[in-house]
Amino acid sequence: MAHEETLNELHTILHDTRLEHEDRDDLYTILSQTSEEECTRIVELFKKKPDWIYKMMDNLTAKRAALGIGSHDLWKEILEQEEKELLILSTK
């Protein structure tokens, strides 16, 4: 699948969620900066497990909050939780 097609599919998937418009745009902007291979994997993940869209958005929101208050400890906690989630995903 060409990268442009993958990006269009990502856009469609995100558009069909219950995320706020701004959140969809933010998540799309970030994910569209990934490589073609990574983007394809993300699209496939979202198709198989749509709840991961919301997990990624929750993580993005949490990271913004941590940056906003300048909390290194909160940032570290968020990354540790992400790592656990990804480990669980990779074993399924």
FENQUI-V367061 format. One line per field, one symbol per residue. phi: phi as a letter, one per 30 degrees, with the letter a starting at -180 (. if undefined). psi: psi as a letter, one per 30 degrees, with the letter a starting at -180 (. if undefined). burial: + if it has 16 or more other ideal C-beta (glycine too) atoms within 10 Angstrom, else -. A space follows every 50 residues. Layout:
# FENQUI-V367061
phi = ???
psi = ???
burial = ???
This chain:
# FENQUI-V367061
phi = .deddddddeededddccddeddeddddeddddddeddddddedddddbe ddddddddddddddddddcicdddeddddddeedddddddcc
psi = kleeeeeeeeeeeeeglglleeeeeeeeeeffflleeeeeeeeeeeeeif ffeeeeeeeeeeeeeeeefhjeeeeeeeeeeeeeeeeeeff.
burial = -----++-++--++----+---++-+++--+--+----++-++--+---- --+--++--+-+---+-------++--+--------------
